[in-house]
Amino acid sequence: MAIMSDKDKETSGGVLHTLGLKSEGPRDVQEGVMASNADNLQRHLGNRQIQLIAIGGSIGTALFVSIGTGLYHGGPGSLFIAFTVQSIFLAMVNNCLAEMTTAFPVSGGFIRLAGKWVDDALGFMVGWNFFFYEALLIPFEISAFTLVLSFWSETVTEPGPVAGICAAVIIIYGSLNVLAVKAYGEAEFWLSGGKVILIFSLFFFTFITMVGGNPAHDAYGFRHWNSPGSFMEYLDGGALGRFEGFLGSLWSACFAVVGPEYISMVAAEAKRPRIYIKNAFKTVYIRFGLFFIGGALAVGIVCSARDPALAAVVTGESDGTSASASPYVIGMRNLGVSIFPSIINALLLTSIFSAGNTYTYCAIRTLYGLALEGRAPRVLTYTTRQGVPIYCFGVVMIFPMLSFLQCSSSSSVVITWFASLVTAGGKINEIGYYRSHRKKQLTAPSGLINYIVITITYICFHRACKVQGVDRRSFSYFGWLQPHCAWMSLVWMIIVTCVYGYPSYKPWDVSTFWSSYTMQIVIPPLFIIWKVIKRTKFVKSHEADLVWERPLIDAYEDSFLEPPTGFWREMGQMIGIGRSRRDDTRRASVARAVESSEESKA
């Protein structure tokens, strides 16, 4: 167990005593920290905001546009199976992260958990990996935003309009993230709502048209599954080619199916972390089944894997520089539906803007979490009165400036640069700009590395609980089938990470190989370097700190007078239905309890 100073013990004990709670054993609690704060970050995100942020992190434009590459390479059958398999294994990762995060909703999320229970060097490695991944995605999304606008007018790609659009988006991102976390939460609530509207609109469109509700009154059903077929050949012919087609679909699935890590990052700023964060993690399973698996099924119904327009985009004959590259839009045009492409494109803009806003938030909180553990300069731990890590904000806002590179190069070229930077050339452009002339389907190795670290962290956490006699059923969320889920997902993620550059071998291409495996080569040395410099040690199971910030979080949760507000009740209150109540009335009481404890000691 981690040992505190006597002064820290008195602080923790005084707070718990004032709140009428029993203090048992040593606590790793900073002096003067209020239970309503998390490392000076404020718990202001409500239930509806948490739920929609969880959806926003799970639904990306990859599900609407770049999924077409997976459809082309593998066919509708392979695409459906690939998305199903990847969703199942990522649900196992979610099962791991949910248990750890609800028990320890700390700032920095899974990054700090890795350093706390495995090795400080592992926290350093995954922290900087996640930071650069998120920070470099911000200019990527701004460039994508500009490119999508060209759907209506090509003049927006000229230097003047591009500079204006970049400046406007950067200012909005800055405004939403420099204010209190409420501003970010409220913005994401509405932006993520646009994503939900988009995906359900596409589902309804698919169902209505497949049963004959289209201008041609053609009830095409599952015609595209029969002709040209459910399983396409990729790279080779025969059974091997169909298996390689499945791999091509799997790369799309690995990029599109995401989400648990974003819930972990907002946990420290939830009003009721034990309740709201648990609910968000539990609904991830439904979202995986409905949005991702359902999306893979729908796109295979509405668009043929060998549609000439889709083939032109994937093979590079067409630039695919806007939502016109979406297999949904291709299907709409084939059916003679002309109005929906513009609507889909407008909703796609909200999806891209929301993604950039989320990446900005996560990059700031990731850098702050690194600074708290001494893995980044301590000066970055300074926060404003509103709970915003202002110096971290300043560092992160440098990255969006890279989007101004569009002023001298085309948006598509800049996007390709950022794709290479973010994932070592391994990220599919989210708006349909494909580099398939090398016959490769690439995904995000940085994200897969994060999932590997999460599962390793859980295995160590589970072992520590067993050795120290901690009943995991006492946690707010109890992970099922553990640690088997953790081990299975760990093995799967390692395999996918190792083989996702498979197309570079057929035929052998040096540049493709390096662009596919750079992250796997660059990231592990960060672990070794930090371990050697800091002489860190692997945390033994009996020494793992399973107390940490739990006492203050428990005290904070137990202090509420009102039960937590449900999602639909909070939605109703927002539009004036139902009696509005404050479910955080004891927040001030908790603060006074801390102050009273400090005064009594003085």
N, C-alpha and C positions, 0 to 999 in steps of 0.2 A: 504493500500500500504506500501511496505517496504521503510523506509526513510534512506537516505545516509547522510554522513557528508558533510559539505560545500566543503571540499577539493575534495571529490569524485564527487560532482556535477560539480565543475569547470573542472575537468579532462574530464568528459563525455561531457560537453558542449563545451569544447575547441576542442575536436576531431570532434564532429559533425559540429561545426562551420567551422573548417578548411576544412571539406569535403563538405561544402555547404549544410548541412542538418539542419533541424530545431530540436531544443531540446525542448521536451515537458515534463514537470513534472520531478519528481525524478527518478534517475537511480541507480540501484544496480550494479555499475561497479567498478572494482578494479583499483586503480591508476596505470597508466603506461602500462596497458594491451593493446597489439596491436590487432586490429580487425582481423588480419590474424592468430591469435593464439586463442586457447581456453584453458584457465588456463594453459598456457605454453605448451600445446600440439599443434602440427603443423598440419595445414590443407593441407595435401599432397596427400590424396587418390583421384584418378581420377574416372571418371564415370565407365569405364570398370571394375576397381577394386572393386568399390562399388557394382556393379551389380552381379559380380561373388561371392563376399563375401556373399551377400544376398542369393545366391543359395547354397553356401557351408554351410551356417547355417541352411538351410531348408532341405537339403538332407543328411541323415545320413545312416549309414550301417543298421540301423533298418529297413529301407525301402527295403533292399536287402536280409537280412538274418532273423532277429528275427521276421519279419512279418509272418513267418511260424507258429509261435505259435498261432497268431490270426486266421490264416487260419484253423489250426487244431481244435481249440476250437469252432469256430463259423461257419465255412464253407465259401464259396466264397460270398454268398449273404450277410451274416451278416458282413463279412469283408468289402465289398464294401459300405454298408450302414454306418457302423461305421466310416470309413475313410471320407465319405462324410459329415456326421453330425459333426464330430470333426473339419474338415476343415472349415465348415461354421461358427462354433462358434469361431474358432481361427481367421478367417477372420474378425469377429467383433472386436476381441481384436486388430488386426492389424489396423482396422479402427480407434480405439481409440488412439493407440500409434503413428500412423502416423501423426495425427493432432498435438499432443503435441510435438513430436520430431522435426518436420519440423519448428514449431514456435520457439522452444527452443532447438536447437541442442547442448546441453551442454555435457561436459565430465561427465561420470558416467551414462548417459542415464536415463532410467526410474527410477533408484534408487534415484537420486537426485530430480527428479520431485515429487516422493512420499513424500519425506521429506519437499519439498518446499510448496506443496499445500494441504497436508493432515495432517501430524504430523511428527515431526522429529523422533519420536520413530518408526514410520512405515518405514521411510527411513533406520534407523539403522537395523531393523529386516530383511527387504528384501535384504538389501545390504550384510549383512553377510551370509544370506541364499544363495544368488547367488554366493558370493565369494567362499564359501566352496564347493558348487555344481560344479563350474567350476574348481577349483584348484584340487579337488580330482578326477576329470575326466581325468586329464592329465596322471597320472600313470596308470589309467584304460586303456587308449588308447594305451599307450606304451606296456602294457602287452598283449593287444589284437593284436597289431602289431606283436609281437613276436610269438604269437600263430598262426596267419594266415600264417606266414612264414613256419610253420611246415607242411603246405600243400604239400610242395615239399621235405622237408627233416626233419625227426624227430630229427636229431642231433642238430638243432638250439635250442631245449628246454633244452639242457645240460647247466650246470652252466657257463662254459666258453663262449660259443657263446651268451648266454642270456645276460651276463654282457656287452659284446662288443656291442650288438645291443642296449641295454638300454643306454649305454654311448653315442653311435653315435646319437641316436634320441634326447637325451637331449641336446647334443652340438648343433645340428641343430636348435632345438627349441630356444635355448638360443641365437644363432647367429641371427636368423630371428627377434627376439623380442628386442634385445639390440641395434640394429641399428635403424635408422629412420623408421617411420611407413611405408615409401615407400617399405622397404624390406618385411615387413609382407604382405602388400597389393599385391605386385607383386607375392610373393610365393602363396598366396591364390588364385590369379587369375588363375594360371596354375593348382594348385591342384584341385580347384573347377571345372575347365574345365574337368578334369578326371572324376568327378562325373557325369557331364552332358553327357559325352560320354558313361559312363556306363549305365545310365538310358535309354537313347535313344537306345542303343544297345539291351537292354533287351526288349524294346517295339517292335523293329523291329523283334527280334527273335520270340517273342510271335505271332505277326501277321503273319509272313511268315510261321511258322510251323503250326499254327492253320488252315491255308487254304491249307495245303498239302505239303509245302516246307520243308520236312524232309526226312531222309533216307527211312522211311517206306511208304512215300507218303500217310500218313494218315491225311485226313482233319478232325481233331477231333473237331474243333470249340469250342462250349460251352458244350462239353460232360461232363466235370467234374461238371458242374452246375446241370446236371440231375442225374448223378450217381457218388457219393453216394447221392447228393442233394445239394441244395443251403444253407440250414440252418441246422447246426449240433447241437446236444444236448450236453450240458456240465453240469456236476454235477448231474442234475436230468433228468428225462425223460419228454416227452410230450412238451406242450407249454411252461411250466416253464423252462425246459431244453434248449429249443431253445432261450428263452430270455436270459438265463445265458450264452449261447453261444455267443449271441450278446455282452454281457458285456465282455466276454473274448476277443472278437475282438476289443472292444472299448479300452481295456487297451493297446493293441498294437498301436492303432491309437493315443492315448494320448502321447505315448512315441515317435512315429515317426514324427508326425506332429508338427513341431516347426519352428521358424524363425524370427518373428518380433523383439524379444528381442535383437538379434545379430545386426540387422540394427541400433537399438537405441544406441548400445554401440560404433559404429564406427562413429556416426553422427558428433561428435565434431572434427573429423580429416578429414572430406570430404572437397575437394577444394571448391565446391559450394553446401553447405548443403541444401539450400532452394530448389535447382533443383535436384541434384543427389540423395539425401535422399528421396525426394518426389517420384521420379521415381522408386526407389528401393521398397518403400512401395507399390506403385501402381501395380507393377509387381508381388507382392506376391500372389495376387488373382489368376493370371494366373498359377503361380507355384503350388498353392494348387490344382487347378483343374487338371492340366496336370500331375504333378509328383506324388502327393499323391493319389488322387482319381484314376488317370490312373494306378498308380502302383498297387493299391489294386485290380483293375479290371484285370490287366495282370497276376498277380500271381495266381489268382483264375482260370484263363484259362489254364495256363501252367502246373499246379500241382494239383493233387487231394487232397482234405482235408483229405482223409483216405489212402494216399499213405503209404505203409509199411515203406519206408525209412524216411519219414517225421514223422510218428508216433514213430519210434524208437528214433529219436532225441528228440522229445518233451517229451516223457515218460521217458527218461533217459536211455533207453537200449543202445543207441549209444551216444558217448560223443559229437559229433557235434562240434569238436574243430577247424573247419576251414570253408572256404566257402562251403565245401561239405554239410553243414547243410542248405544252402540256398534252398528254394523251387524252385528257377530258375535252380540251378545246378541239383537238383533231377529230374526236368522235362527234362533237357538236356540229362541226362544219360538214362532216360526212352526212349527217342526218338533216342538213339544211336549216339548222337552228343558228340564227345569226346574232341575236341579241346577247346571248349568254356569255360569249367570250369577253366582252367588255366588262360585264358584271364580275366575272371570275377574276379578271385582271385587277379590278378595283379592290376586291377583297384580298387578292394576293399582295397588294401594296401594304395593307394593314398587317398581314402576316410577316412580311419582310421588316417593316418598321418595328413591330413588336419584338421580333427576334433580336434586332440590334439593341433595343432598349434593355432586354433581358441580359444580353451579353455585357452591356455596360455595367449593369448592377452586379452581376456575378463577378466580373473582373475586379471591381472595387472591393467587394467583400472577400474575395480570394486573397488579394494583396494585403488586406487588413488582417485576415487570419494568419498569413505568413508572418506579418510584423509582430503579432501578439506572441508568437512562439520563438521570436528571435531569428527567423529565417529570412527576414527582410529588415531594413533599417527601422529602429525603434521609433523614429520621428513619425513614421507613417501610422502610428497608433493614435495620434491626436484626432479627436472628434469634436464636432460642433455641439452646441446645446441641443440641436435637433437630432443628434445621434448619427451624423453623417461623417465618415472618415474623410475629412476634407483634403488631406494631403494625398491620400490614395486616389481620391477623385481627380486631383490635379494630374497625377501621373497617368491615370487611365485615359483622360481626355486628350492626351498627346496622340494616341493611336488613331482616333477618327480622322485626324488631320491627313493621314496617308491617303484618304479618299480623294484628295485634291490632285493626286497623280493622274486622275482621269482628264484633267484639263489639257494635258499634253499627249495622252494616249487614249485609245478608245476604251470604253467601259469594259468590254469583254476581255481585252488584254489585261487590264488592271485586275479584274476579277480572277483571271487565271493566275496572276502573280500571287494574290492573297491566298488563293486555294493552295498553291504550292507552299507558301509560308506556313499556313495554318496546319496543314496535314502532310507536309513534305510531298506535295503534288498529289495527295491522295484524297482530296475532297471533291465530290461531285458538285458542280455549280448548282446552287439551289434554284436557279431560275431557268435552267435548261441549256446552259452552255456546256457542251460535252466535248471531251477530247478523245473520241473513240477511234480516230484514225489509226491509233496504235492497238486497237482492239483490246481495250482494257476497261474494266469497271472498277472504280476505286472508292474507298470509303475513308472514314476518319480514324486513323490508328490512335490518335490522342484520346479519343473517347473510349476506345476499347481498353487502353492502358488504365484509364480511370476505373473502369468496371473490374479489371483484374485486381487493382489495389483495394477496391471496396470489398471484394470477396475475401481477399487475404486478411484484411482488417477484421472482418466478421469471424473468420475461423479462429483468429487469435483471441478475439473478444469472447467467443463461445467457450473456448478452452479455459480462459481466465475465470469465467463465471463458474465453470464446473469445478476447477481447482479450489477456488475460494468459497465454494458453497453458496453462491448467489443464486436464488431462485429466479430464473428468467420469467416465470409466470407473474412475478410481481411488477414487471414492466408494463407500460401502457399498451405496448404491442408485443405479442408473443409470436415469433416467427415459426411457421410450421415446417415440419420435415427438416429441421436443422440438426447438425451441420451439413446434411446430405445435399441440400439445395446449393449451399455455398460451394461445396466441392465440385458439383456437376457444372455449375455456371463458370467456375474458375477454369476448369479444363476446357470447356467450350470456348470461352473468350481467348484463351491462350492459343488454341488451334486456329481460330479465325484470324487472330492477329498475325500468326506466322504464315498463313497460306493466302492471305488476301492479295498478295502481290503475284499470285500464280500466273496471270497472263503475261508477266514479263519474261517467263521462261519459254513461251510459245508464240513466236520464236524468241530466242534470247535477245534481250535489248538492255544494254547497260544503263542508259538514262532512265528507262522505265523502272528498272530494278531499284536504282537509288532513290527515285522519287517515291517508290512504294514503301521502302524500308528505312528511310532516313530517321523517322521518329523512333522506331524500334532500336536504332543504333545510337541515337543522340541521348535519349532520355535515361536509360540505365546508368551511364557514367555519372549523371547528376547524383544518383544515390551513392555511388562509390566515392566521389569527390567529397561530399558532405560527411560521409561516414569516416573518411580518413582524416579530414581537417578537424572535425569536432570530436572524433573518437567516440562516436555514439555506439550504443549496445542494443541488441535486440531485447525487447521487454519480456521478462520471464512471466509466466502465467500467474505465479503467486505474488508478483510485484506490480502487476497491472493495476492502475488506479481506477477502481470501479465506483468510486464515490464522487470525486471531482466536483462538478457543479450541481449535482443532484439535490443536495439539501436546500439550496436557495430556490431552485426551480420547483421543488416540491412545496416549499413554503409559499412561493408565489401562487401556485395553482390552488393550494388549500385556502388561500386568503379570500377568494371570491365569494361574495354573498349570493350572486345570481348564477343559475346554471348557464352553460355556454349557449350562445345563440346558434341555432341550426342554419344551414345554408339557405333553405327556402324561406325560412322566417326572416332572415336578414335581407333576402331579395325582396320579400314583400314589404318590409319596413322601408326599403329604399324608394319604393314607389307609393308609399303612404298606406299600405295595407297592414293592419295589425298595429298593436301598441308598441311604440318604440321604447326600448329600455336600455339602460347602460349595464352591460355585463362586466364592466371593469371598475366598479365603484370602489373596490378595495385597493386599487393601485396606490392611491394616496395614503391609505392606511399602512400599507407595506412600507412605503417610504418613511412615514412617521415612526414606524416601529424600528427601523434601522437607525434613524436619528436619535430616538429615545435610548436605544442601546448604547450608542456612542456617548451620549451625554451622561448616562449612568456610570460608564467606565471612567469618564473624565473626572 
